[in-house]
Amino acid sequence: MPTALSVLALLVALVALVVAVRSRSRRAGSDAEDLPADAAGLRREVAALRAEAVGALRHLAVVRYDAFDEMGGRLSWSLALLDDGGDGVVLTSIRGRNEARTYAKSVAGWSSDQELSPEETEAVAHARMARS
């Protein structure tokens, strides 16, 4: 009985593999047909992709640090996630001996209405430098 179940499981796995390979080969062919053949069409596609990417959170930076003197290992961190215009969020996790606290602050135009800590300001600055 265990041998029969093993053989059945092997057959099901092989059928699933064949189906996956066939569907992947069909998708690969259809992607090439969707692309424009002329240079002007390709330029329009690239321009459309660039326009979509403007709002993407592409500029990020992490600053790790020790929030308290008694802790070692730089377990606290601030993470800036920003788009091309400097809009996004700064996430901060402060790790203490017995607890951890997490904060989120919105960022617009590379600055925030809320006061940023020095580490959060550093994360935003690093993300801004990485944008070029």
Sequence and secondary structure as in RCSB ss.txt:
>XXXX:A:sequence
MPTALSVLALLVALVALVVAVRSRSRRAGSDAEDLPADAAGLRREVAALRAEAVGALRHLAVVRYDAFDEMGGRL
SWSLALLDDGGDGVVLTSIRGRNEARTYAKSVAGWSSDQELSPEETEAVAHARMARS
>XXXX:A:secstr
 HHHHHHHHHHHHHHHHHHHHHHHHHHHHHHHHHS SSHHHHHHHHHHHHHHHTTS  EEEEEEE SSTT  S  
EEEEEEE TTS EEEEEEEE SS EEEEEEEEBTTB SS   HHHHHHHHHHHHTT 
